[in-house]
C-alpha cells in the first residue's frame, strides 16, 4: 500500500519539486521566453557548453505534443 503524507499527497517532496520545475519551465517557454530558455539551458554544440546543461536540458519542452 502507498503511504501518504499528512496532507494526503502521495508525492514525495522531490517529485513535487520536479513537477513544479517542469511546469514552470514549460510555462516560461509558452509565454515567450523560449529563446532565452534554449540559449541558457539546452545542450549546445562544443564551445558553448555550460555544466548545468547536463541537467537543465531535461526540463525543456518542444511543445505541448512533446509532453
Number of C-alpha atoms within 10 A of each C-alpha: 3 5 9 11 10 7 6 8 11 13 13 10 10 9 11 13 12 12 14 12 14 17 15 14 18 21 14 15 19 14 8 10 13 18 10 12 18 17 11 17 21 20 19 14 7 7 6 9 14 13 9 12 15 12 11 18 16 12 17 21 19 11 10 8 6 7 8
